[in-house]
Amino acid sequence: MTRQPSAAQRRAIRTADAESGLLQGPAAALASLVTQGLALRHPRPPHRHYLTPAGHRLRERLA
């Protein structure tokens, strides 16, 4: 992770599903999380976003 997540990104991370890591939020925020290595975009439709292990660790720190 190169920089701190924005407020919208932190909200998306905090509200992610604890077990699956499924993210919901603004498309721009999710795309930025992917760029930072905190999330990944599933290749098959509906192209949902999920937290990576680094994203899960950040979620635990934010909680």
C-alpha positions in Angstrom: 0.0 0.0 0.0 1.5 3.3 -1.1 -0.8 5.8 0.6 -3.7 6.0 3.0 -7.1 5.1 1.7 -9.6 8.0 1.2 -12.7 8.3 3.3 -14.9 6.6 0.7 -12.3 3.7 0.4 -12.2 3.3 4.2 -16.0 3.1 4.3 -16.0 0.5 1.6 -13.3 -1.5 3.5 -15.2 -1.2 6.9 -18.5 -2.4 5.4 -16.9 -5.3 3.5 -18.2 -8.7 4.3 -16.1 -10.2 7.1 -16.0 -13.7 5.8 -15.8 -13.3 2.0 -14.3 -9.8 1.8 -17.0 -8.7 -0.7 -16.8 -5.0 -1.3 -19.5 -2.5 -2.2 -19.0 1.1 -2.9 -18.3 3.7 -5.6 -16.7 2.3 -8.7 -13.8 4.8 -8.5 -13.1 3.9 -4.9 -13.1 0.2 -5.7 -10.8 0.7 -8.7 -8.4 2.7 -6.5 -8.3 -0.1 -3.9 -7.4 -2.5 -6.7 -4.6 -0.2 -7.8 -3.3 -0.1 -4.2 -3.4 -3.9 -3.9 -6.1 -3.9 -1.2 -8.8 -5.4 -3.4 -9.2 -7.5 -6.5 -11.8 -7.5 -9.2 -13.3 -10.9 -10.1 -12.8 -11.6 -13.8 -16.3 -13.0 -14.5 -19.5 -11.0 -14.5 -20.8 -9.3 -12.4 -17.1 -8.4 -11.7 -17.5 -8.0 -8.0 -14.6 -6.7 -5.9 -13.1 -8.6 -2.9 -10.5 -7.7 -0.3 -7.0 -9.2 -0.6 -5.2 -10.4 2.5 -3.7 -6.9 2.9 -7.2 -5.5 2.6 -8.4 -7.8 5.3 -5.6 -6.7 7.6 -6.4 -3.1 7.0 -10.1 -3.8 7.7 -9.2 -5.4 11.1 -7.1 -2.3 12.0 -10.0 0.1 11.0 -12.6 -1.8 13.0 
